Amino acid sequence: MTARDTILANLRQRSIANGETGFQYVRDNFAEVSAALPLERFVALATAESMTVEHLVDLHGVPGAVSRYLRAQQLPEQIVIDTSACLQPDVFSGSGLKVSVPPLMPDHEVLLSGCSGAVAESGALIISTGDGHAIANDFLAETHIVILDSARIFETLGDLWDSLRAEAQGGFMPREFCLVTGPSRTADLGVPAKLGAHGPARVHVLIINGQG
């Protein structure tokens, strides 16, 4: 056991001893209230930040959707599939796509990945580390295609954290999280924004079990 493991274990034991078995999220007085469904809010905010979205019935539609998107963007029909996508390369046989697995060559490839979920009130995708998934991959590709289960679109960030804690069942949470609200861009005052400055220039979301 490393020193870090010892410190975290001590903190965990102290929290349990003090009755702090979990963090209770309380909506603050400034939280935005909306009558729109989480799916509708997420799509509206995500597209406002230059993400593109396609709704699919199930994962079987992913190969065709990826191929259509690449052709529409006039990109080479080749992708790198991250383990977080939960799809095997043979799923793409017959699609005409050239498929490989990480590592990526920075800035010139298309990454297909999954995500931990999304937040309706901000339009953010939540990307996290996981088994076999290095979060750096999500920043190396020029084009990032993300598979999102519509059941994992949460109203608030706190709702998503609560779900992740429940799924962990007292185990470890992912070590790193990133909130992605569209393609990377410059933000210097007085300088025109340029997409792809520090990460993907395109973010395309395939929403599964969405509106069909």
Biotite code that builds the C-alpha atoms (Angstrom):
import biotite.structure as struc

atoms = struc.array([
    struc.Atom([0.000, 0.000, 0.000], chain_id="A", res_id=1, res_name="MET", atom_name="CA", element="C"),
    struc.Atom([1.342, 3.418, -0.994], chain_id="A", res_id=2, res_name="THR", atom_name="CA", element="C"),
    struc.Atom([1.348, 6.508, 1.226], chain_id="A", res_id=3, res_name="ALA", atom_name="CA", element="C"),
    struc.Atom([-1.517, 7.882, -0.873], chain_id="A", res_id=4, res_name="ARG", atom_name="CA", element="C"),
    struc.Atom([-3.575, 4.740, -0.309], chain_id="A", res_id=5, res_name="ASP", atom_name="CA", element="C"),
    struc.Atom([-2.947, 4.956, 3.436], chain_id="A", res_id=6, res_name="THR", atom_name="CA", element="C"),
    struc.Atom([-4.051, 8.597, 3.613], chain_id="A", res_id=7, res_name="ILE", atom_name="CA", element="C"),
    struc.Atom([-7.220, 7.967, 1.607], chain_id="A", res_id=8, res_name="LEU", atom_name="CA", element="C"),
    struc.Atom([-8.064, 4.880, 3.672], chain_id="A", res_id=9, res_name="ALA", atom_name="CA", element="C"),
    struc.Atom([-7.694, 6.886, 6.896], chain_id="A", res_id=10, res_name="ASN", atom_name="CA", element="C"),
    struc.Atom([-9.908, 9.654, 5.574], chain_id="A", res_id=11, res_name="LEU", atom_name="CA", element="C"),
    struc.Atom([-12.514, 7.122, 4.484], chain_id="A", res_id=12, res_name="ARG", atom_name="CA", element="C"),
    struc.Atom([-12.545, 5.451, 7.896], chain_id="A", res_id=13, res_name="GLN", atom_name="CA", element="C"),
    struc.Atom([-12.863, 8.781, 9.696], chain_id="A", res_id=14, res_name="ARG", atom_name="CA", element="C"),
    struc.Atom([-15.796, 9.760, 7.490], chain_id="A", res_id=15, res_name="SER", atom_name="CA", element="C"),
    struc.Atom([-17.563, 6.474, 8.224], chain_id="A", res_id=16, res_name="ILE", atom_name="CA", element="C"),
    struc.Atom([-16.855, 6.825, 11.965], chain_id="A", res_id=17, res_name="ALA", atom_name="CA", element="C"),
    struc.Atom([-18.390, 10.306, 11.919], chain_id="A", res_id=18, res_name="ASN", atom_name="CA", element="C"),
    struc.Atom([-21.463, 9.033, 10.129], chain_id="A", res_id=19, res_name="GLY", atom_name="CA", element="C"),
    struc.Atom([-20.523, 10.698, 6.841], chain_id="A", res_id=20, res_name="GLU", atom_name="CA", element="C"),
    struc.Atom([-21.493, 7.769, 4.634], chain_id="A", res_id=21, res_name="THR", atom_name="CA", element="C"),
    struc.Atom([-22.237, 9.874, 1.586], chain_id="A", res_id=22, res_name="GLY", atom_name="CA", element="C"),
    struc.Atom([-22.517, 13.367, 0.214], chain_id="A", res_id=23, res_name="PHE", atom_name="CA", element="C"),
    struc.Atom([-26.047, 14.690, 0.001], chain_id="A", res_id=24, res_name="GLN", atom_name="CA", element="C"),
    struc.Atom([-26.527, 17.067, -2.895], chain_id="A", res_id=25, res_name="TYR", atom_name="CA", element="C"),
    struc.Atom([-28.867, 19.967, -2.156], chain_id="A", res_id=26, res_name="VAL", atom_name="CA", element="C"),
    struc.Atom([-30.095, 22.171, -4.985], chain_id="A", res_id=27, res_name="ARG", atom_name="CA", element="C"),
    struc.Atom([-29.134, 25.768, -4.269], chain_id="A", res_id=28, res_name="ASP", atom_name="CA", element="C"),
    struc.Atom([-31.433, 28.746, -4.597], chain_id="A", res_id=29, res_name="ASN", atom_name="CA", element="C"),
    struc.Atom([-29.807, 29.840, -7.832], chain_id="A", res_id=30, res_name="PHE", atom_name="CA", element="C"),
    struc.Atom([-30.357, 26.593, -9.742], chain_id="A", res_id=31, res_name="ALA", atom_name="CA", element="C"),
    struc.Atom([-32.164, 27.156, -13.001], chain_id="A", res_id=32, res_name="GLU", atom_name="CA", element="C"),
    struc.Atom([-35.612, 25.581, -13.204], chain_id="A", res_id=33, res_name="VAL", atom_name="CA", element="C"),
    struc.Atom([-36.893, 24.415, -16.581], chain_id="A", res_id=34, res_name="SER", atom_name="CA", element="C"),
    struc.Atom([-39.983, 22.583, -17.783], chain_id="A", res_id=35, res_name="ALA", atom_name="CA", element="C"),
    struc.Atom([-38.000, 21.015, -20.636], chain_id="A", res_id=36, res_name="ALA", atom_name="CA", element="C"),
    struc.Atom([-36.930, 17.390, -20.399], chain_id="A", res_id=37, res_name="LEU", atom_name="CA", element="C"),
    struc.Atom([-33.222, 16.768, -19.633], chain_id="A", res_id=38, res_name="PRO", atom_name="CA", element="C"),
    struc.Atom([-32.690, 15.392, -23.146], chain_id="A", res_id=39, res_name="LEU", atom_name="CA", element="C"),
    struc.Atom([-34.185, 18.497, -24.740], chain_id="A", res_id=40, res_name="GLU", atom_name="CA", element="C"),
    struc.Atom([-32.178, 20.875, -22.535], chain_id="A", res_id=41, res_name="ARG", atom_name="CA", element="C"),
    struc.Atom([-28.915, 19.048, -23.151], chain_id="A", res_id=42, res_name="PHE", atom_name="CA", element="C"),
    struc.Atom([-29.362, 19.042, -26.935], chain_id="A", res_id=43, res_name="VAL", atom_name="CA", element="C"),
    struc.Atom([-30.300, 22.738, -27.020], chain_id="A", res_id=44, res_name="ALA", atom_name="CA", element="C"),
    struc.Atom([-27.273, 23.806, -24.982], chain_id="A", res_id=45, res_name="LEU", atom_name="CA", element="C"),
    struc.Atom([-24.833, 21.384, -26.620], chain_id="A", res_id=46, res_name="ALA", atom_name="CA", element="C"),
    struc.Atom([-25.717, 22.482, -30.147], chain_id="A", res_id=47, res_name="THR", atom_name="CA", element="C"),
    struc.Atom([-25.483, 26.125, -29.059], chain_id="A", res_id=48, res_name="ALA", atom_name="CA", element="C"),
    struc.Atom([-21.839, 25.377, -28.194], chain_id="A", res_id=49, res_name="GLU", atom_name="CA", element="C"),
    struc.Atom([-21.097, 23.927, -31.664], chain_id="A", res_id=50, res_name="SER", atom_name="CA", element="C"),
    struc.Atom([-21.581, 20.241, -30.829], chain_id="A", res_id=51, res_name="MET", atom_name="CA", element="C"),
    struc.Atom([-23.538, 18.237, -33.382], chain_id="A", res_id=52, res_name="THR", atom_name="CA", element="C"),
    struc.Atom([-26.033, 15.546, -32.401], chain_id="A", res_id=53, res_name="VAL", atom_name="CA", element="C"),
    struc.Atom([-27.702, 12.511, -33.976], chain_id="A", res_id=54, res_name="GLU", atom_name="CA", element="C"),
    struc.Atom([-30.369, 10.368, -32.295], chain_id="A", res_id=55, res_name="HIS", atom_name="CA", element="C"),
    struc.Atom([-30.164, 6.592, -32.690], chain_id="A", res_id=56, res_name="LEU", atom_name="CA", element="C"),
    struc.Atom([-32.504, 3.817, -31.589], chain_id="A", res_id=57, res_name="VAL", atom_name="CA", element="C"),
    struc.Atom([-29.696, 1.536, -30.392], chain_id="A", res_id=58, res_name="ASP", atom_name="CA", element="C"),
    struc.Atom([-25.992, 0.732, -30.739], chain_id="A", res_id=59, res_name="LEU", atom_name="CA", element="C"),
    struc.Atom([-26.578, -1.145, -33.988], chain_id="A", res_id=60, res_name="HIS", atom_name="CA", element="C"),
    struc.Atom([-26.954, 2.218, -35.704], chain_id="A", res_id=61, res_name="GLY", atom_name="CA", element="C"),
    struc.Atom([-23.520, 3.473, -34.623], chain_id="A", res_id=62, res_name="VAL", atom_name="CA", element="C"),
    struc.Atom([-21.442, 2.229, -37.627], chain_id="A", res_id=63, res_name="PRO", atom_name="CA", element="C"),
    struc.Atom([-23.830, 3.797, -40.141], chain_id="A", res_id=64, res_name="GLY", atom_name="CA", element="C"),
    struc.Atom([-24.058, 7.039, -38.167], chain_id="A", res_id=65, res_name="ALA", atom_name="CA", element="C"),
    struc.Atom([-20.270, 7.332, -37.906], chain_id="A", res_id=66, res_name="VAL", atom_name="CA", element="C"),
    struc.Atom([-19.863, 6.688, -41.618], chain_id="A", res_id=67, res_name="SER", atom_name="CA", element="C"),
    struc.Atom([-22.512, 9.296, -42.517], chain_id="A", res_id=68, res_name="ARG", atom_name="CA", element="C"),
    struc.Atom([-20.904, 11.890, -40.266], chain_id="A", res_id=69, res_name="TYR", atom_name="CA", element="C"),
    struc.Atom([-17.413, 11.376, -41.681], chain_id="A", res_id=70, res_name="LEU", atom_name="CA", element="C"),
    struc.Atom([-18.685, 11.640, -45.253], chain_id="A", res_id=71, res_name="ARG", atom_name="CA", element="C"),
    struc.Atom([-20.635, 14.815, -44.431], chain_id="A", res_id=72, res_name="ALA", atom_name="CA", element="C"),
    struc.Atom([-17.489, 16.349, -42.923], chain_id="A", res_id=73, res_name="GLN", atom_name="CA", element="C"),
    struc.Atom([-15.382, 15.120, -45.871], chain_id="A", res_id=74, res_name="GLN", atom_name="CA", element="C"),
    struc.Atom([-13.089, 13.227, -43.486], chain_id="A", res_id=75, res_name="LEU", atom_name="CA", element="C"),
    struc.Atom([-11.250, 9.955, -44.151], chain_id="A", res_id=76, res_name="PRO", atom_name="CA", element="C"),
    struc.Atom([-13.430, 6.997, -43.165], chain_id="A", res_id=77, res_name="GLU", atom_name="CA", element="C"),
    struc.Atom([-11.162, 5.684, -40.457], chain_id="A", res_id=78, res_name="GLN", atom_name="CA", element="C"),
    struc.Atom([-11.640, 5.780, -36.693], chain_id="A", res_id=79, res_name="ILE", atom_name="CA", element="C"),
    struc.Atom([-9.927, 4.840, -33.448], chain_id="A", res_id=80, res_name="VAL", atom_name="CA", element="C"),
    struc.Atom([-12.269, 3.046, -31.008], chain_id="A", res_id=81, res_name="ILE", atom_name="CA", element="C"),
    struc.Atom([-11.703, 3.635, -27.320], chain_id="A", res_id=82, res_name="ASP", atom_name="CA", element="C"),
    struc.Atom([-12.635, 0.935, -24.799], chain_id="A", res_id=83, res_name="THR", atom_name="CA", element="C"),
    struc.Atom([-15.193, 3.295, -23.247], chain_id="A", res_id=84, res_name="SER", atom_name="CA", element="C"),
    struc.Atom([-17.313, 2.983, -26.414], chain_id="A", res_id=85, res_name="ALA", atom_name="CA", element="C"),
    struc.Atom([-18.043, -0.639, -25.384], chain_id="A", res_id=86, res_name="CYS", atom_name="CA", element="C"),
    struc.Atom([-17.976, -1.719, -29.027], chain_id="A", res_id=87, res_name="LEU", atom_name="CA", element="C"),
    struc.Atom([-15.707, -4.280, -30.632], chain_id="A", res_id=88, res_name="GLN", atom_name="CA", element="C"),
    struc.Atom([-14.006, -3.433, -33.940], chain_id="A", res_id=89, res_name="PRO", atom_name="CA", element="C"),
    struc.Atom([-15.764, -6.343, -35.686], chain_id="A", res_id=90, res_name="ASP", atom_name="CA", element="C"),
    struc.Atom([-19.073, -4.500, -35.209], chain_id="A", res_id=91, res_name="VAL", atom_name="CA", element="C"),
    struc.Atom([-17.878, -2.215, -38.007], chain_id="A", res_id=92, res_name="PHE", atom_name="CA", element="C"),
    struc.Atom([-17.174, -4.998, -40.518], chain_id="A", res_id=93, res_name="SER", atom_name="CA", element="C"),
    struc.Atom([-19.000, -4.225, -43.733], chain_id="A", res_id=94, res_name="GLY", atom_name="CA", element="C"),
    struc.Atom([-19.328, -0.530, -42.903], chain_id="A", res_id=95, res_name="SER", atom_name="CA", element="C"),
    struc.Atom([-16.416, 0.505, -45.090], chain_id="A", res_id=96, res_name="GLY", atom_name="CA", element="C"),
    struc.Atom([-14.702, 2.107, -42.105], chain_id="A", res_id=97, res_name="LEU", atom_name="CA", element="C"),
    struc.Atom([-11.078, 1.439, -41.293], chain_id="A", res_id=98, res_name="LYS", atom_name="CA", element="C"),
    struc.Atom([-10.970, 0.732, -37.552], chain_id="A", res_id=99, res_name="VAL", atom_name="CA", element="C"),
    struc.Atom([-8.068, 0.693, -35.101], chain_id="A", res_id=100, res_name="SER", atom_name="CA", element="C"),
    struc.Atom([-7.521, 0.944, -31.340], chain_id="A", res_id=101, res_name="VAL", atom_name="CA", element="C"),
    struc.Atom([-5.414, 3.431, -29.318], chain_id="A", res_id=102, res_name="PRO", atom_name="CA", element="C"),
    struc.Atom([-2.811, 4.852, -29.170], chain_id="A", res_id=103, res_name="PRO", atom_name="CA", element="C"),
    struc.Atom([-3.743, 7.850, -31.263], chain_id="A", res_id=104, res_name="LEU", atom_name="CA", element="C"),
    struc.Atom([-1.626, 10.027, -33.472], chain_id="A", res_id=105, res_name="MET", atom_name="CA", element="C"),
    struc.Atom([-2.301, 13.544, -32.122], chain_id="A", res_id=106, res_name="PRO", atom_name="CA", element="C"),
    struc.Atom([-4.503, 15.987, -34.045], chain_id="A", res_id=107, res_name="ASP", atom_name="CA", element="C"),
    struc.Atom([-5.230, 13.914, -37.136], chain_id="A", res_id=108, res_name="HIS", atom_name="CA", element="C"),
    struc.Atom([-7.597, 11.144, -36.112], chain_id="A", res_id=109, res_name="GLU", atom_name="CA", element="C"),
    struc.Atom([-11.211, 10.470, -35.275], chain_id="A", res_id=110, res_name="VAL", atom_name="CA", element="C"),
    struc.Atom([-11.890, 8.999, -31.821], chain_id="A", res_id=111, res_name="LEU", atom_name="CA", element="C"),
    struc.Atom([-15.068, 7.089, -30.993], chain_id="A", res_id=112, res_name="LEU", atom_name="CA", element="C"),
    struc.Atom([-15.643, 6.847, -27.249], chain_id="A", res_id=113, res_name="SER", atom_name="CA", element="C"),
    struc.Atom([-18.298, 6.585, -24.587], chain_id="A", res_id=114, res_name="GLY", atom_name="CA", element="C"),
    struc.Atom([-18.833, 8.902, -21.635], chain_id="A", res_id=115, res_name="CYS", atom_name="CA", element="C"),
    struc.Atom([-20.029, 8.821, -18.032], chain_id="A", res_id=116, res_name="SER", atom_name="CA", element="C"),
    struc.Atom([-23.089, 10.871, -18.875], chain_id="A", res_id=117, res_name="GLY", atom_name="CA", element="C"),
    struc.Atom([-24.202, 14.422, -19.551], chain_id="A", res_id=118, res_name="ALA", atom_name="CA", element="C"),
    struc.Atom([-25.664, 17.366, -17.628], chain_id="A", res_id=119, res_name="VAL", atom_name="CA", element="C"),
    struc.Atom([-28.818, 19.012, -18.911], chain_id="A", res_id=120, res_name="ALA", atom_name="CA", element="C"),
    struc.Atom([-28.438, 22.374, -17.138], chain_id="A", res_id=121, res_name="GLU", atom_name="CA", element="C"),
    struc.Atom([-25.032, 23.044, -18.724], chain_id="A", res_id=122, res_name="SER", atom_name="CA", element="C"),
    struc.Atom([-25.006, 20.967, -21.919], chain_id="A", res_id=123, res_name="GLY", atom_name="CA", element="C"),
    struc.Atom([-21.785, 19.292, -20.777], chain_id="A", res_id=124, res_name="ALA", atom_name="CA", element="C"),
    struc.Atom([-20.557, 15.792, -21.520], chain_id="A", res_id=125, res_name="LEU", atom_name="CA", element="C"),
    struc.Atom([-18.799, 14.097, -18.599], chain_id="A", res_id=126, res_name="ILE", atom_name="CA", element="C"),
    struc.Atom([-15.670, 12.207, -19.640], chain_id="A", res_id=127, res_name="ILE", atom_name="CA", element="C"),
    struc.Atom([-13.874, 10.085, -17.041], chain_id="A", res_id=128, res_name="SER", atom_name="CA", element="C"),
    struc.Atom([-11.047, 7.622, -16.695], chain_id="A", res_id=129, res_name="THR", atom_name="CA", element="C"),
    struc.Atom([-11.857, 3.924, -16.625], chain_id="A", res_id=130, res_name="GLY", atom_name="CA", element="C"),
    struc.Atom([-10.408, 0.483, -17.249], chain_id="A", res_id=131, res_name="ASP", atom_name="CA", element="C"),
    struc.Atom([-8.312, 0.721, -20.390], chain_id="A", res_id=132, res_name="GLY", atom_name="CA", element="C"),
    struc.Atom([-9.377, 4.308, -21.032], chain_id="A", res_id=133, res_name="HIS", atom_name="CA", element="C"),
    struc.Atom([-6.840, 7.124, -20.833], chain_id="A", res_id=134, res_name="ALA", atom_name="CA", element="C"),
    struc.Atom([-8.582, 10.485, -20.612], chain_id="A", res_id=135, res_name="ILE", atom_name="CA", element="C"),
    struc.Atom([-5.792, 12.054, -22.708], chain_id="A", res_id=136, res_name="ALA", atom_name="CA", element="C"),
    struc.Atom([-7.228, 10.276, -25.773], chain_id="A", res_id=137, res_name="ASN", atom_name="CA", element="C"),
    struc.Atom([-10.209, 12.618, -25.683], chain_id="A", res_id=138, res_name="ASP", atom_name="CA", element="C"),
    struc.Atom([-7.913, 15.600, -26.261], chain_id="A", res_id=139, res_name="PHE", atom_name="CA", element="C"),
    struc.Atom([-5.582, 14.140, -28.881], chain_id="A", res_id=140, res_name="LEU", atom_name="CA", element="C"),
    struc.Atom([-8.080, 13.471, -31.645], chain_id="A", res_id=141, res_name="ALA", atom_name="CA", element="C"),
    struc.Atom([-9.058, 16.177, -34.102], chain_id="A", res_id=142, res_name="GLU", atom_name="CA", element="C"),
    struc.Atom([-12.614, 14.811, -34.191], chain_id="A", res_id=143, res_name="THR", atom_name="CA", element="C"),
    struc.Atom([-14.352, 13.253, -31.181], chain_id="A", res_id=144, res_name="HIS", atom_name="CA", element="C"),
    struc.Atom([-17.509, 11.171, -31.649], chain_id="A", res_id=145, res_name="ILE", atom_name="CA", element="C"),
    struc.Atom([-19.166, 10.373, -28.311], chain_id="A", res_id=146, res_name="VAL", atom_name="CA", element="C"),
    struc.Atom([-21.781, 7.692, -27.595], chain_id="A", res_id=147, res_name="ILE", atom_name="CA", element="C"),
    struc.Atom([-24.270, 8.911, -24.980], chain_id="A", res_id=148, res_name="LEU", atom_name="CA", element="C"),
    struc.Atom([-27.090, 6.846, -23.471], chain_id="A", res_id=149, res_name="ASP", atom_name="CA", element="C"),
    struc.Atom([-30.101, 9.154, -23.093], chain_id="A", res_id=150, res_name="SER", atom_name="CA", element="C"),
    struc.Atom([-30.811, 7.536, -19.705], chain_id="A", res_id=151, res_name="ALA", atom_name="CA", element="C"),
    struc.Atom([-27.540, 9.071, -18.512], chain_id="A", res_id=152, res_name="ARG", atom_name="CA", element="C"),
    struc.Atom([-28.516, 12.664, -19.186], chain_id="A", res_id=153, res_name="ILE", atom_name="CA", element="C"),
    struc.Atom([-28.954, 14.114, -15.694], chain_id="A", res_id=154, res_name="PHE", atom_name="CA", element="C"),
    struc.Atom([-30.648, 17.334, -14.682], chain_id="A", res_id=155, res_name="GLU", atom_name="CA", element="C"),
    struc.Atom([-27.668, 18.593, -12.638], chain_id="A", res_id=156, res_name="THR", atom_name="CA", element="C"),
    struc.Atom([-24.049, 17.707, -12.020], chain_id="A", res_id=157, res_name="LEU", atom_name="CA", element="C"),
    struc.Atom([-24.974, 16.721, -8.463], chain_id="A", res_id=158, res_name="GLY", atom_name="CA", element="C"),
    struc.Atom([-27.511, 14.215, -9.795], chain_id="A", res_id=159, res_name="ASP", atom_name="CA", element="C"),
    struc.Atom([-24.796, 12.626, -11.932], chain_id="A", res_id=160, res_name="LEU", atom_name="CA", element="C"),
    struc.Atom([-22.386, 12.392, -8.966], chain_id="A", res_id=161, res_name="TRP", atom_name="CA", element="C"),
    struc.Atom([-25.092, 10.702, -6.878], chain_id="A", res_id=162, res_name="ASP", atom_name="CA", element="C"),
    struc.Atom([-25.651, 8.144, -9.633], chain_id="A", res_id=163, res_name="SER", atom_name="CA", element="C"),
    struc.Atom([-21.934, 7.419, -9.985], chain_id="A", res_id=164, res_name="LEU", atom_name="CA", element="C"),
    struc.Atom([-21.559, 6.948, -6.221], chain_id="A", res_id=165, res_name="ARG", atom_name="CA", element="C"),
    struc.Atom([-24.498, 4.537, -6.142], chain_id="A", res_id=166, res_name="ALA", atom_name="CA", element="C"),
    struc.Atom([-23.049, 2.570, -9.057], chain_id="A", res_id=167, res_name="GLU", atom_name="CA", element="C"),
    struc.Atom([-19.660, 2.378, -7.336], chain_id="A", res_id=168, res_name="ALA", atom_name="CA", element="C"),
    struc.Atom([-21.355, 0.661, -4.351], chain_id="A", res_id=169, res_name="GLN", atom_name="CA", element="C"),
    struc.Atom([-18.748, 1.915, -1.921], chain_id="A", res_id=170, res_name="GLY", atom_name="CA", element="C"),
    struc.Atom([-15.868, 1.187, -4.305], chain_id="A", res_id=171, res_name="GLY", atom_name="CA", element="C"),
    struc.Atom([-13.599, 3.623, -6.052], chain_id="A", res_id=172, res_name="PHE", atom_name="CA", element="C"),
    struc.Atom([-14.835, 6.450, -8.256], chain_id="A", res_id=173, res_name="MET", atom_name="CA", element="C"),
    struc.Atom([-12.965, 7.323, -11.464], chain_id="A", res_id=174, res_name="PRO", atom_name="CA", element="C"),
    struc.Atom([-9.797, 9.288, -10.736], chain_id="A", res_id=175, res_name="ARG", atom_name="CA", element="C"),
    struc.Atom([-10.327, 12.046, -13.303], chain_id="A", res_id=176, res_name="GLU", atom_name="CA", element="C"),
    struc.Atom([-13.358, 13.813, -14.771], chain_id="A", res_id=177, res_name="PHE", atom_name="CA", element="C"),
    struc.Atom([-13.580, 16.357, -17.572], chain_id="A", res_id=178, res_name="CYS", atom_name="CA", element="C"),
    struc.Atom([-16.608, 18.426, -18.522], chain_id="A", res_id=179, res_name="LEU", atom_name="CA", element="C"),
    struc.Atom([-16.764, 18.944, -22.279], chain_id="A", res_id=180, res_name="VAL", atom_name="CA", element="C"),
    struc.Atom([-18.990, 21.737, -23.548], chain_id="A", res_id=181, res_name="THR", atom_name="CA", element="C"),
    struc.Atom([-18.191, 21.671, -27.233], chain_id="A", res_id=182, res_name="GLY", atom_name="CA", element="C"),
    struc.Atom([-15.108, 21.735, -29.435], chain_id="A", res_id=183, res_name="PRO", atom_name="CA", element="C"),
    struc.Atom([-11.920, 23.208, -28.024], chain_id="A", res_id=184, res_name="SER", atom_name="CA", element="C"),
    struc.Atom([-11.443, 26.855, -28.882], chain_id="A", res_id=185, res_name="ARG", atom_name="CA", element="C"),
    struc.Atom([-9.291, 29.868, -28.073], chain_id="A", res_id=186, res_name="THR", atom_name="CA", element="C"),
    struc.Atom([-10.774, 32.352, -25.640], chain_id="A", res_id=187, res_name="ALA", atom_name="CA", element="C"),
    struc.Atom([-8.342, 35.286, -25.670], chain_id="A", res_id=188, res_name="ASP", atom_name="CA", element="C"),
    struc.Atom([-10.005, 38.683, -25.549], chain_id="A", res_id=189, res_name="LEU", atom_name="CA", element="C"),
    struc.Atom([-9.848, 40.528, -28.817], chain_id="A", res_id=190, res_name="GLY", atom_name="CA", element="C"),
    struc.Atom([-8.807, 37.432, -30.762], chain_id="A", res_id=191, res_name="VAL", atom_name="CA", element="C"),
    struc.Atom([-11.267, 35.605, -33.055], chain_id="A", res_id=192, res_name="PRO", atom_name="CA", element="C"),
    struc.Atom([-12.139, 32.183, -31.623], chain_id="A", res_id=193, res_name="ALA", atom_name="CA", element="C"),
    struc.Atom([-10.443, 29.265, -33.333], chain_id="A", res_id=194, res_name="LYS", atom_name="CA", element="C"),
    struc.Atom([-11.838, 25.755, -32.959], chain_id="A", res_id=195, res_name="LEU", atom_name="CA", element="C"),
    struc.Atom([-9.455, 22.913, -32.161], chain_id="A", res_id=196, res_name="GLY", atom_name="CA", element="C"),
    struc.Atom([-6.960, 25.075, -30.315], chain_id="A", res_id=197, res_name="ALA", atom_name="CA", element="C"),
    struc.Atom([-6.331, 22.719, -27.399], chain_id="A", res_id=198, res_name="HIS", atom_name="CA", element="C"),
    struc.Atom([-8.335, 19.622, -28.297], chain_id="A", res_id=199, res_name="GLY", atom_name="CA", element="C"),
    struc.Atom([-10.905, 18.339, -30.799], chain_id="A", res_id=200, res_name="PRO", atom_name="CA", element="C"),
    struc.Atom([-12.127, 20.756, -33.437], chain_id="A", res_id=201, res_name="ALA", atom_name="CA", element="C"),
    struc.Atom([-15.351, 18.735, -33.778], chain_id="A", res_id=202, res_name="ARG", atom_name="CA", element="C"),
    struc.Atom([-17.509, 17.006, -31.159], chain_id="A", res_id=203, res_name="VAL", atom_name="CA", element="C"),
    struc.Atom([-20.348, 14.846, -32.453], chain_id="A", res_id=204, res_name="HIS", atom_name="CA", element="C"),
    struc.Atom([-22.748, 13.113, -30.037], chain_id="A", res_id=205, res_name="VAL", atom_name="CA", element="C"),
    struc.Atom([-24.639, 9.916, -30.870], chain_id="A", res_id=206, res_name="LEU", atom_name="CA", element="C"),
    struc.Atom([-27.548, 9.765, -28.428], chain_id="A", res_id=207, res_name="ILE", atom_name="CA", element="C"),
    struc.Atom([-28.808, 6.203, -27.983], chain_id="A", res_id=208, res_name="ILE", atom_name="CA", element="C"),
    struc.Atom([-32.516, 5.617, -27.320], chain_id="A", res_id=209, res_name="ASN", atom_name="CA", element="C"),
    struc.Atom([-33.121, 9.241, -28.141], chain_id="A", res_id=210, res_name="GLY", atom_name="CA", element="C"),
    struc.Atom([-35.821, 10.493, -30.452], chain_id="A", res_id=211, res_name="GLN", atom_name="CA", element="C"),
    struc.Atom([-35.219, 7.848, -33.072], chain_id="A", res_id=212, res_name="GLY", atom_name="CA", element="C"),
])
